[in-house]
Amino acid sequence: MVSFENHAGIMIDSLWKSIVELFKIDKDELIYFKVHVGEDDPAEVYHIEMTERMISEIVPESRFDEFINKFMLSYKLHYDWCEAIKE
């Protein structure tokens, strides 16, 4: 979940920009993206904040390196998935 949330913000923002550019539309017409990334109070900021708090609460300092290694493997899976679906 941590790697998904981290990757989701980047993916959603990139997808929003790509759709706007591809279809030459006003970005505010895309309500889902506007709510998640672009309004005065976007939801994605809260997802990231929640994820950061969750990590600090559940990952003991003694296992942080292990967490980072597993995070990197998971993030690569999300990244590879995104690369695969855009073709």
C-alpha positions as CSV (number, residue, x, y, z in Angstrom):
1,M,0.0,0.0,0.0
2,V,2.8,2.4,0.8
3,S,4.4,2.0,-2.6
4,F,1.1,2.2,-4.3
5,E,0.2,5.5,-2.6
6,N,3.6,6.9,-3.4
7,H,3.4,5.9,-7.0
8,A,-0.3,6.8,-7.4
9,G,0.3,10.5,-6.9
10,I,2.9,10.6,-9.7
11,M,0.9,8.4,-12.0
12,I,-2.4,10.4,-11.5
13,D,-0.7,13.7,-12.2
14,S,1.1,12.4,-15.3
15,L,-2.1,10.8,-16.6
16,W,-4.0,14.0,-16.1
17,K,-1.5,16.1,-18.0
18,S,-1.3,13.5,-20.8
19,I,-5.0,13.4,-21.3
20,V,-5.3,17.2,-21.4
21,E,-2.5,17.4,-23.9
22,L,-3.7,14.5,-26.1
23,F,-7.4,15.7,-26.3
24,K,-6.7,19.4,-26.1
25,I,-9.3,20.0,-23.4
26,D,-9.4,22.2,-20.3
27,K,-8.0,20.3,-17.4
28,D,-10.8,21.3,-15.1
29,E,-13.3,19.3,-17.2
30,L,-11.7,16.1,-15.9
31,I,-13.4,16.0,-12.4
32,Y,-11.7,12.9,-11.1
33,F,-8.2,14.4,-11.6
34,K,-9.3,17.8,-10.4
35,V,-10.5,16.4,-7.1
36,H,-7.5,14.1,-6.7
37,V,-4.7,16.4,-7.8
38,G,-5.7,19.9,-8.7
39,E,-8.3,21.6,-6.5
40,D,-7.6,23.9,-3.7
41,D,-7.7,20.9,-1.3
42,P,-6.6,17.9,-3.4
43,A,-7.2,14.4,-2.0
44,E,-3.8,13.0,-3.0
45,V,-2.1,15.2,-0.5
46,Y,-4.0,13.5,2.3
47,H,-3.2,10.0,0.9
48,I,0.5,10.9,1.0
49,E,0.3,12.3,4.5
50,M,-1.6,9.3,5.7
51,T,1.0,7.0,4.2
52,E,3.9,8.9,5.8
53,R,2.2,8.7,9.3
54,M,1.4,5.0,8.8
55,I,5.1,4.3,8.1
56,S,6.3,6.1,11.2
57,E,3.7,4.2,13.3
58,I,4.2,0.7,12.1
59,V,7.9,0.4,10.9
60,P,10.3,0.1,13.8
61,E,13.6,2.0,13.3
62,S,15.5,-1.3,13.6
63,R,13.7,-2.7,10.5
64,F,13.6,0.5,8.4
65,D,16.3,-0.8,5.9
66,E,14.3,-4.0,5.4
67,F,11.2,-1.9,4.8
68,I,13.0,0.3,2.2
69,N,14.2,-2.8,0.3
70,K,10.6,-4.2,0.2
71,F,9.2,-0.8,-0.7
72,M,11.6,-0.6,-3.7
73,L,10.6,-4.0,-5.0
74,S,6.9,-3.1,-4.7
75,Y,7.5,0.3,-6.3
76,K,9.2,-1.4,-9.2
77,L,6.1,-3.6,-9.7
78,H,3.8,-0.5,-9.7
79,Y,6.1,1.3,-12.1
80,D,6.4,-1.7,-14.5
81,W,2.6,-2.1,-14.4
82,C,2.2,1.5,-15.4
83,E,4.7,1.2,-18.2
84,A,2.9,-1.9,-19.5
85,I,-0.6,-0.4,-19.6
86,K,0.5,2.8,-21.4
87,E,1.5,0.9,-24.6
